[in-house]
Amino acid sequence: MIIKRGDRFGVRVYVARRQVWVGTFRTRREALQAEREALVRVRPTTDETVAQFVERWLRDFKRPRASTNRHNAYMVKQLVAELGTMKMSDISRRLAREWALRHRASVPVVRALFNDALNEECVTTNPFADLRLDQRHGRRDLVALSEAEVRDLADASLQVFGDYGPTFRACVLFAAYVGLRPAEMFLLEWSDIDLAGHQVHISKSLGNTGEVTLPKNGLRRKVVLPPQAKEALLGMPRRAGSPYVFTAPCGRRFSKTSHYYYWRLLRAEAGRGTMAFYELRHFCATHLLELGVSHADVAVQLGHTDGGALVMSTYGHPSDDAARARVLAAYRRNPSWHLKAVGD
């Protein structure tokens, strides 16, 4: 690291997260040369390969939650497959960036792995730290579908899947109007649906590695079953012998992989080849806000515990036209609306 000090340049390097002062130099060129030479002199204390350290990391650096450990093991598989025979200390920053651009989802786990390797003095720097990858657009940049677009998307199931079409159509409409997380829908059972009371009980969720967990935030909850979702459920065939509401054609409950297979076919047919199924939850939040539901009440439907802060900042994007219409309607309900404007 080069540090400007008046008209001179200081140099320090990190060795296993400890600062080592190299010296002060008259020009930046001299400082850069000294930094390069200092880094060359630094050597890791082991010659472990990526595969060897990953094996040790998964065994000796376990996290408190079993689900986290399963997730970590899954996320480092591609690292071992592509770079497993290389020494940990030979992974350059350039190589790390190239790999990270291909496997963005794995970067946080691999960065944590190299942090532990740094503490173990297996490497002298973490090549996955501060890569400054371009940030992908988040949910606040999404444009929610209209009700007509949601129905067209759902109806496309009837053409794509034939006899199975009504089931997947109901899956789409249920997700859009109830707002459940996909992992909550995969484990939803008919006993969780109160058709007469217009309620849905959510008590389980499917974890990233296939385990059954509590819903996010550990929150069991009841939410409203809107008429559009209820109508969709009543219009789909019920799989005999299965407790699950939504199943694959074989009759088994969805896994994330099997659900994605059918979702990918549907979105391609509907001309929405990059749309994530999670965007239907975004529609739910936006639709409720358009109906005039408060942010706090939308948060209850979605299973948030922040009183509506996330809905306000991320999910809800009511249109300007709808907002103006509500303001106009409020004035029209006021007796003063019928008074002549000054100057008329």
SULQUI-V239707 format. One record per pair of residues at least 24 apart in sequence whose ideal C-beta (glycine too) atoms are under 10 Angstrom apart, sorted by the first residue. I is the first residue (numbers start at 1). J is the second residue. D is the distance in whole Angstrom. If there is no record, write none. Layout:
i=I j=J d=D
i=I j=J d=D
This chain:
i=1 j=31 d=10
i=1 j=35 d=8
i=2 j=28 d=7
i=2 j=31 d=5
i=2 j=32 d=7
i=2 j=34 d=9
i=2 j=35 d=7
i=3 j=31 d=9
i=4 j=28 d=8
i=4 j=31 d=9
i=9 j=34 d=9
i=9 j=35 d=10
i=10 j=34 d=10
i=11 j=35 d=5
i=11 j=36 d=10
i=11 j=37 d=10
i=11 j=38 d=7
i=12 j=38 d=9
i=13 j=37 d=10
i=13 j=38 d=5
i=13 j=39 d=6
i=13 j=41 d=9
i=13 j=42 d=7
i=13 j=124 d=8
i=13 j=125 d=9
i=14 j=39 d=9
i=14 j=42 d=9
i=14 j=118 d=9
i=14 j=124 d=7
i=14 j=125 d=7
i=14 j=126 d=9
i=15 j=39 d=9
i=15 j=41 d=10
i=15 j=42 d=5
i=15 j=43 d=10
i=15 j=44 d=10
i=15 j=118 d=10
i=15 j=121 d=8
i=15 j=124 d=6
i=15 j=125 d=9
i=16 j=42 d=9
i=16 j=44 d=9
i=16 j=45 d=9
i=16 j=117 d=10
i=16 j=118 d=6
i=16 j=119 d=7
i=16 j=120 d=8
i=16 j=121 d=5
i=16 j=122 d=9
i=16 j=123 d=8
i=16 j=124 d=7
i=16 j=125 d=9
i=17 j=115 d=9
i=17 j=118 d=6
i=17 j=119 d=7
i=17 j=121 d=9
i=17 j=124 d=9
i=17 j=125 d=9
i=17 j=126 d=9
i=18 j=121 d=10
i=39 j=124 d=7
i=39 j=125 d=8
i=42 j=89 d=10
i=42 j=123 d=10
i=42 j=124 d=5
i=42 j=125 d=9
i=43 j=89 d=8
i=43 j=121 d=10
i=43 j=124 d=8
i=44 j=87 d=8
i=44 j=88 d=7
i=44 j=89 d=4
i=44 j=90 d=10
i=44 j=117 d=9
i=44 j=118 d=9
i=44 j=120 d=9
i=44 j=121 d=6
i=44 j=122 d=6
i=44 j=123 d=5
i=44 j=124 d=6
i=44 j=125 d=10
i=45 j=89 d=10
i=45 j=120 d=8
i=45 j=121 d=5
i=45 j=122 d=7
i=45 j=123 d=10
i=45 j=124 d=10
i=46 j=87 d=9
i=46 j=88 d=8
i=46 j=89 d=8
i=46 j=117 d=9
i=46 j=120 d=8
i=46 j=121 d=8
i=46 j=122 d=5
i=46 j=123 d=9
i=47 j=87 d=6
i=47 j=88 d=8
i=47 j=89 d=8
i=47 j=90 d=9
i=47 j=122 d=9
i=48 j=87 d=7
i=48 j=88 d=5
i=48 j=89 d=8
i=48 j=117 d=8
i=48 j=120 d=9
i=48 j=122 d=6
i=48 j=123 d=9
i=49 j=80 d=9
i=49 j=83 d=9
i=49 j=84 d=6
i=49 j=85 d=6
i=49 j=86 d=6
i=49 j=87 d=6
i=49 j=88 d=7
i=49 j=89 d=10
i=49 j=90 d=9
i=50 j=76 d=9
i=50 j=79 d=6
i=50 j=80 d=6
i=50 j=82 d=9
i=50 j=83 d=5
i=50 j=84 d=5
i=50 j=85 d=7
i=50 j=86 d=6
i=50 j=87 d=8
i=50 j=88 d=6
i=50 j=90 d=9
i=50 j=91 d=7
i=50 j=110 d=10
i=50 j=113 d=9
i=50 j=114 d=10
i=50 j=117 d=9
i=51 j=76 d=10
i=51 j=79 d=9
i=51 j=80 d=5
i=51 j=81 d=9
i=51 j=83 d=9
i=51 j=84 d=4
i=51 j=85 d=7
i=51 j=86 d=9
i=51 j=88 d=10
i=52 j=80 d=10
i=52 j=84 d=9
i=52 j=85 d=10
i=52 j=87 d=9
i=52 j=88 d=8
i=52 j=122 d=10
i=53 j=80 d=10
i=53 j=84 d=10
i=53 j=87 d=9
i=53 j=88 d=5
i=53 j=113 d=8
i=53 j=114 d=9
i=53 j=116 d=9
i=53 j=117 d=6
i=53 j=120 d=8
i=53 j=122 d=6
i=53 j=123 d=9
i=54 j=79 d=7
i=54 j=80 d=5
i=54 j=83 d=10
i=54 j=84 d=7
i=54 j=88 d=9
i=54 j=110 d=9
i=54 j=113 d=7
i=54 j=117 d=10
i=55 j=80 d=9
i=55 j=84 d=10
i=56 j=116 d=10
i=56 j=117 d=9
i=56 j=120 d=9
i=56 j=122 d=9
i=57 j=112 d=9
i=57 j=113 d=5
i=57 j=114 d=10
i=57 j=116 d=6
i=57 j=117 d=8
i=57 j=120 d=9
i=57 j=122 d=10
i=58 j=113 d=9
i=60 j=116 d=9
i=60 j=120 d=9
i=61 j=112 d=9
i=61 j=113 d=8
i=61 j=115 d=10
i=61 j=116 d=5
i=61 j=117 d=10
i=61 j=119 d=10
i=61 j=120 d=9
i=63 j=112 d=9
i=65 j=207 d=10
i=65 j=213 d=10
i=66 j=207 d=10
i=66 j=209 d=9
i=66 j=211 d=8
i=67 j=207 d=5
i=67 j=208 d=7
i=67 j=209 d=6
i=67 j=210 d=10
i=67 j=211 d=6
i=67 j=213 d=7
i=68 j=109 d=9
i=68 j=208 d=9
i=68 j=209 d=10
i=69 j=209 d=9
i=70 j=207 d=8
i=70 j=208 d=7
i=70 j=209 d=4
i=70 j=210 d=8
i=70 j=211 d=7
i=71 j=109 d=7
i=71 j=207 d=8
i=71 j=208 d=5
i=71 j=209 d=6
i=72 j=106 d=10
i=72 j=108 d=10
i=72 j=109 d=5
i=72 j=110 d=10
i=72 j=112 d=8
i=72 j=113 d=8
i=72 j=209 d=10
i=73 j=109 d=9
i=73 j=209 d=8
i=74 j=106 d=9
i=74 j=109 d=9
i=74 j=208 d=8
i=74 j=209 d=6
i=75 j=103 d=8
i=75 j=105 d=7
i=75 j=106 d=4
i=75 j=107 d=9
i=75 j=108 d=8
i=75 j=109 d=4
i=75 j=110 d=7
i=75 j=112 d=10
i=75 j=113 d=9
i=75 j=208 d=9
i=76 j=106 d=7
i=76 j=109 d=6
i=76 j=110 d=6
i=76 j=112 d=10
i=76 j=113 d=6
i=77 j=106 d=9
i=78 j=102 d=8
i=78 j=103 d=6
i=78 j=105 d=10
i=78 j=106 d=6
i=78 j=110 d=9
i=79 j=103 d=8
i=79 j=106 d=7
i=79 j=109 d=9
i=79 j=110 d=6
i=79 j=113 d=8
i=79 j=128 d=10
i=83 j=110 d=10
i=87 j=122 d=9
i=87 j=123 d=9
i=88 j=113 d=9
i=88 j=114 d=8
i=88 j=117 d=6
i=88 j=118 d=10
i=88 j=120 d=9
i=88 j=122 d=5
i=88 j=123 d=5
i=88 j=127 d=10
i=89 j=117 d=9
i=89 j=122 d=7
i=89 j=123 d=5
i=89 j=124 d=7
i=89 j=125 d=9
i=89 j=127 d=10
i=90 j=123 d=9
i=90 j=127 d=10
i=91 j=117 d=10
i=91 j=123 d=8
i=91 j=125 d=10
i=91 j=126 d=10
i=91 j=127 d=5
i=91 j=128 d=8
i=92 j=125 d=10
i=92 j=127 d=6
i=93 j=125 d=8
i=93 j=126 d=9
i=93 j=127 d=5
i=93 j=128 d=8
i=93 j=129 d=9
i=93 j=130 d=9
i=93 j=131 d=8
i=94 j=127 d=8
i=95 j=127 d=7
i=96 j=126 d=9
i=96 j=127 d=4
i=96 j=128 d=5
i=96 j=129 d=9
i=96 j=131 d=7
i=97 j=127 d=8
i=97 j=128 d=9
i=97 j=131 d=5
i=97 j=132 d=9
i=97 j=133 d=8
i=99 j=127 d=9
i=99 j=128 d=9
i=99 j=131 d=10
i=100 j=127 d=9
i=100 j=128 d=7
i=100 j=131 d=6
i=100 j=133 d=6
i=101 j=131 d=9
i=101 j=133 d=7
i=101 j=134 d=9
i=104 j=131 d=10
i=104 j=133 d=7
i=104 j=134 d=10
i=104 j=136 d=8
i=107 j=131 d=7
i=107 j=133 d=7
i=138 j=314 d=7
i=139 j=276 d=9
i=139 j=278 d=8
i=139 j=279 d=8
i=139 j=281 d=9
i=139 j=282 d=6
i=139 j=285 d=9
i=139 j=310 d=9
i=139 j=313 d=10
i=139 j=314 d=5
i=139 j=315 d=7
i=139 j=317 d=10
i=140 j=282 d=10
i=140 j=313 d=7
i=140 j=314 d=5
i=140 j=315 d=8
i=140 j=316 d=9
i=140 j=317 d=8
i=141 j=314 d=10
i=141 j=317 d=10
i=142 j=275 d=9
i=142 j=276 d=9
i=142 j=278 d=9
i=142 j=279 d=6
i=142 j=282 d=5
i=142 j=283 d=9
i=142 j=286 d=9
i=142 j=314 d=9
i=142 j=315 d=9
i=142 j=317 d=8
i=143 j=279 d=9
i=143 j=282 d=9
i=143 j=286 d=9
i=143 j=317 d=7
i=143 j=319 d=10
i=144 j=176 d=10
i=144 j=279 d=8
i=144 j=280 d=9
i=144 j=282 d=5
i=144 j=283 d=5
i=144 j=284 d=9
i=144 j=285 d=8
i=144 j=286 d=4
i=144 j=287 d=7
i=144 j=289 d=9
i=144 j=290 d=9
i=144 j=315 d=9
i=144 j=316 d=9
i=144 j=317 d=6
i=144 j=318 d=9
i=144 j=319 d=9
i=145 j=176 d=8
i=145 j=272 d=9
i=145 j=275 d=9
i=145 j=279 d=7
i=145 j=280 d=8
i=145 j=282 d=8
i=145 j=283 d=5
i=145 j=286 d=9
i=145 j=287 d=9
i=146 j=283 d=9
i=146 j=286 d=10
i=146 j=287 d=9
i=146 j=290 d=10
i=146 j=319 d=10
i=147 j=176 d=9
i=147 j=177 d=9
i=147 j=228 d=8
i=147 j=283 d=8
i=147 j=287 d=7
i=147 j=290 d=9
i=149 j=176 d=10
i=149 j=270 d=9
i=149 j=272 d=9
i=149 j=283 d=9
i=150 j=175 d=9
i=150 j=176 d=5
i=150 j=177 d=8
i=150 j=228 d=9
i=150 j=279 d=10
i=150 j=280 d=7
i=150 j=283 d=6
i=150 j=284 d=10
i=150 j=287 d=9
i=151 j=176 d=9
i=151 j=228 d=9
i=151 j=232 d=10
i=152 j=270 d=7
i=152 j=271 d=10
i=152 j=272 d=10
i=153 j=266 d=7
i=153 j=267 d=8
i=153 j=269 d=9
i=153 j=270 d=5
i=153 j=271 d=9
i=153 j=272 d=7
i=153 j=275 d=8
i=153 j=280 d=9
i=153 j=283 d=10
i=154 j=228 d=10
i=154 j=232 d=8
i=154 j=266 d=9
i=154 j=270 d=9
i=154 j=280 d=9
i=155 j=270 d=9
i=156 j=265 d=10
i=156 j=266 d=6
i=156 j=267 d=9
i=156 j=268 d=10
i=156 j=269 d=5
i=156 j=270 d=4
i=156 j=271 d=9
i=156 j=272 d=9
i=157 j=262 d=9
i=157 j=265 d=9
i=157 j=266 d=6
i=157 j=269 d=9
i=157 j=270 d=9
i=159 j=266 d=10
i=159 j=269 d=7
i=159 j=270 d=10
i=160 j=262 d=8
i=160 j=265 d=6
i=160 j=266 d=6
i=160 j=267 d=10
i=160 j=268 d=9
i=160 j=269 d=5
i=160 j=270 d=9
i=161 j=249 d=8
i=161 j=262 d=7
i=161 j=265 d=8
i=161 j=266 d=8
i=161 j=269 d=10
i=162 j=249 d=10
i=163 j=237 d=8
i=163 j=249 d=8
i=164 j=236 d=10
i=164 j=237 d=9
i=164 j=247 d=10
i=164 j=248 d=8
i=164 j=249 d=5
i=164 j=262 d=8
i=165 j=236 d=9
i=165 j=266 d=9
i=166 j=232 d=9
i=166 j=235 d=6
i=166 j=236 d=5
i=166 j=237 d=6
i=167 j=232 d=10
i=167 j=235 d=10
i=167 j=236 d=5
i=167 j=237 d=7
i=167 j=238 d=9
i=167 j=239 d=8
i=167 j=245 d=9
i=167 j=246 d=7
i=167 j=247 d=7
i=167 j=248 d=9
i=167 j=249 d=8
i=167 j=262 d=9
i=168 j=236 d=9
i=168 j=246 d=8
i=168 j=248 d=9
i=168 j=249 d=9
i=168 j=259 d=9
i=168 j=262 d=6
i=168 j=263 d=8
i=168 j=265 d=9
i=168 j=266 d=7
i=169 j=232 d=7
i=169 j=235 d=8
i=169 j=236 d=7
i=169 j=266 d=9
i=170 j=229 d=8
i=170 j=231 d=9
i=170 j=232 d=4
i=170 j=233 d=6
i=170 j=234 d=9
i=170 j=235 d=7
i=170 j=236 d=4
i=170 j=237 d=10
i=170 j=245 d=8
i=170 j=246 d=7
i=171 j=232 d=8
i=171 j=233 d=10
i=171 j=236 d=8
i=171 j=245 d=9
i=171 j=246 d=5
i=171 j=247 d=10
i=171 j=254 d=8
i=171 j=259 d=8
i=171 j=262 d=8
i=171 j=263 d=9
i=171 j=266 d=10
i=171 j=277 d=9
i=171 j=280 d=10
i=172 j=232 d=8
i=172 j=263 d=9
i=172 j=266 d=7
i=172 j=267 d=10
i=172 j=270 d=10
i=172 j=277 d=8
i=172 j=280 d=7
i=173 j=226 d=9
i=173 j=228 d=6
i=173 j=229 d=6
i=173 j=230 d=10
i=173 j=231 d=8
i=173 j=232 d=4
i=173 j=233 d=9
i=173 j=235 d=9
i=173 j=236 d=10
i=173 j=280 d=9
i=174 j=200 d=9
i=174 j=225 d=9
i=174 j=226 d=9
i=174 j=228 d=9
i=174 j=229 d=5
i=174 j=230 d=9
i=174 j=232 d=6
i=174 j=233 d=7
i=174 j=236 d=9
i=174 j=245 d=8
i=174 j=246 d=8
i=174 j=280 d=9
i=175 j=229 d=9
i=175 j=232 d=10
i=175 j=246 d=9
i=175 j=263 d=10
i=175 j=277 d=7
i=175 j=278 d=9
i=175 j=279 d=9
i=175 j=280 d=4
i=175 j=281 d=7
i=175 j=283 d=9
i=175 j=284 d=8
i=176 j=226 d=9
i=176 j=228 d=8
i=176 j=229 d=8
i=176 j=232 d=9
i=176 j=279 d=9
i=176 j=280 d=4
i=176 j=281 d=8
i=176 j=282 d=9
i=176 j=283 d=5
i=176 j=284 d=6
i=176 j=287 d=8
i=177 j=224 d=9
i=177 j=225 d=8
i=177 j=226 d=4
i=177 j=227 d=8
i=177 j=228 d=5
i=177 j=229 d=4
i=177 j=230 d=9
i=177 j=231 d=10
i=177 j=232 d=8
i=177 j=280 d=9
i=177 j=283 d=8
i=177 j=284 d=6
i=177 j=287 d=7
i=177 j=288 d=9
i=177 j=301 d=10
i=178 j=202 d=9
i=178 j=223 d=6
i=178 j=224 d=8
i=178 j=225 d=6
i=178 j=226 d=7
i=178 j=228 d=9
i=178 j=229 d=5
i=178 j=230 d=10
i=178 j=232 d=10
i=178 j=233 d=10
i=178 j=280 d=9
i=178 j=281 d=9
i=178 j=284 d=7
i=178 j=301 d=8
i=178 j=302 d=10
i=179 j=223 d=7
i=179 j=224 d=9
i=179 j=226 d=9
i=179 j=229 d=10
i=179 j=280 d=8
i=179 j=281 d=5
i=179 j=282 d=9
i=179 j=283 d=8
i=179 j=284 d=3
i=179 j=285 d=7
i=179 j=287 d=9
i=179 j=288 d=8
i=179 j=298 d=8
i=179 j=301 d=5
i=179 j=302 d=5
i=179 j=303 d=8
i=179 j=315 d=9
i=180 j=205 d=9
i=180 j=215 d=9
i=180 j=223 d=8
i=180 j=229 d=10
i=180 j=280 d=9
i=180 j=281 d=7
i=180 j=284 d=9
i=180 j=301 d=9
i=180 j=302 d=9
i=180 j=303 d=8
i=181 j=205 d=7
i=181 j=206 d=9
i=181 j=215 d=7
i=181 j=216 d=7
i=181 j=278 d=8
i=181 j=281 d=7
i=181 j=302 d=8
i=181 j=303 d=7
i=182 j=206 d=8
i=182 j=254 d=9
i=182 j=256 d=7
i=182 j=259 d=7
i=182 j=260 d=9
i=182 j=263 d=9
i=182 j=276 d=9
i=182 j=277 d=6
i=182 j=278 d=6
i=182 j=280 d=9
i=182 j=281 d=8
i=183 j=207 d=7
i=183 j=208 d=8
i=183 j=212 d=10
i=183 j=213 d=8
i=183 j=215 d=8
i=183 j=216 d=8
i=183 j=254 d=10
i=183 j=256 d=7
i=183 j=259 d=10
i=184 j=215 d=6
i=184 j=216 d=8
i=184 j=221 d=10
i=184 j=223 d=10
i=184 j=303 d=8
i=185 j=244 d=10
i=185 j=245 d=8
i=185 j=246 d=6
i=185 j=253 d=10
i=185 j=254 d=8
i=185 j=259 d=8
i=185 j=277 d=9
i=185 j=280 d=10
i=185 j=281 d=10
i=186 j=212 d=10
i=186 j=244 d=8
i=186 j=245 d=10
i=186 j=246 d=7
i=186 j=247 d=10
i=186 j=253 d=6
i=186 j=254 d=5
i=186 j=255 d=7
i=186 j=256 d=7
i=186 j=258 d=9
i=186 j=259 d=7
i=187 j=212 d=7
i=187 j=213 d=9
i=187 j=215 d=10
i=187 j=243 d=10
i=187 j=244 d=7
i=187 j=245 d=9
i=187 j=246 d=10
i=187 j=253 d=7
i=187 j=254 d=9
i=188 j=243 d=10
i=188 j=244 d=7
i=188 j=245 d=5
i=188 j=246 d=7
i=188 j=253 d=9
i=188 j=254 d=10
i=189 j=242 d=9
i=189 j=243 d=4
i=189 j=244 d=6
i=189 j=245 d=7
i=189 j=253 d=9
i=190 j=233 d=9
i=190 j=238 d=7
i=190 j=239 d=10
i=190 j=242 d=9
i=190 j=243 d=6
i=190 j=244 d=8
i=190 j=245 d=6
i=191 j=243 d=7
i=191 j=245 d=10
i=192 j=222 d=10
i=192 j=243 d=9
i=192 j=244 d=10
i=192 j=245 d=8
i=193 j=225 d=7
i=193 j=229 d=10
i=193 j=230 d=9
i=193 j=233 d=7
i=193 j=245 d=7
i=194 j=222 d=8
i=194 j=225 d=7
i=195 j=225 d=7
i=195 j=230 d=6
i=195 j=233 d=7
i=195 j=234 d=8
i=196 j=225 d=10
i=197 j=222 d=9
i=197 j=224 d=10
i=197 j=225 d=8
i=198 j=223 d=10
i=198 j=224 d=6
i=198 j=225 d=5
i=198 j=226 d=8
i=198 j=227 d=8
i=198 j=229 d=9
i=198 j=230 d=7
i=199 j=223 d=7
i=199 j=224 d=7
i=199 j=225 d=6
i=200 j=224 d=8
i=200 j=225 d=5
i=200 j=226 d=10
i=200 j=229 d=8
i=200 j=230 d=10
i=200 j=233 d=10
i=200 j=245 d=9
i=200 j=301 d=10
i=202 j=303 d=7
i=205 j=303 d=10
i=206 j=253 d=9
i=206 j=254 d=8
i=206 j=255 d=7
i=206 j=256 d=7
i=206 j=259 d=10
i=207 j=256 d=10
i=208 j=256 d=8
i=209 j=256 d=10
i=210 j=255 d=7
i=210 j=256 d=8
i=210 j=257 d=10
i=215 j=303 d=6
i=216 j=302 d=10
i=216 j=303 d=6
i=216 j=304 d=9
i=216 j=305 d=9
i=217 j=303 d=7
i=217 j=304 d=8
i=217 j=305 d=5
i=217 j=306 d=9
i=218 j=305 d=9
i=219 j=303 d=6
i=219 j=304 d=9
i=219 j=305 d=6
i=220 j=303 d=10
i=221 j=300 d=8
i=221 j=301 d=9
i=221 j=302 d=10
i=221 j=303 d=6
i=221 j=305 d=10
i=222 j=300 d=9
i=222 j=301 d=10
i=223 j=284 d=10
i=223 j=300 d=7
i=223 j=301 d=5
i=223 j=302 d=8
i=223 j=303 d=8
i=224 j=288 d=9
i=224 j=293 d=10
i=224 j=297 d=10
i=224 j=300 d=9
i=224 j=301 d=6
i=226 j=284 d=9
i=226 j=287 d=9
i=226 j=288 d=9
i=226 j=301 d=9
i=228 j=287 d=10
i=229 j=284 d=10
i=281 j=315 d=8
i=282 j=314 d=9
i=282 j=315 d=6
i=282 j=316 d=9
i=282 j=317 d=8
i=283 j=315 d=9
i=284 j=315 d=8
i=285 j=310 d=9
i=285 j=311 d=6
i=285 j=312 d=10
i=285 j=314 d=8
i=285 j=315 d=4
i=285 j=316 d=5
i=285 j=317 d=9
i=285 j=318 d=10
i=286 j=311 d=10
i=286 j=315 d=7
i=286 j=316 d=6
i=286 j=317 d=5
i=286 j=318 d=7
i=286 j=319 d=9
i=286 j=322 d=10
i=287 j=316 d=10
i=287 j=318 d=9
i=288 j=315 d=9
i=288 j=316 d=8
i=288 j=318 d=10
i=289 j=315 d=8
i=289 j=316 d=4
i=289 j=317 d=8
i=289 j=318 d=5
i=289 j=319 d=10
i=289 j=322 d=9
i=289 j=323 d=10
i=290 j=316 d=9
i=290 j=317 d=9
i=290 j=318 d=5
i=290 j=319 d=7
i=290 j=322 d=5
i=290 j=323 d=9
i=290 j=325 d=10
i=290 j=326 d=9
i=291 j=318 d=9
i=291 j=322 d=9
i=292 j=318 d=9
i=292 j=322 d=9
i=292 j=326 d=7
i=292 j=329 d=10
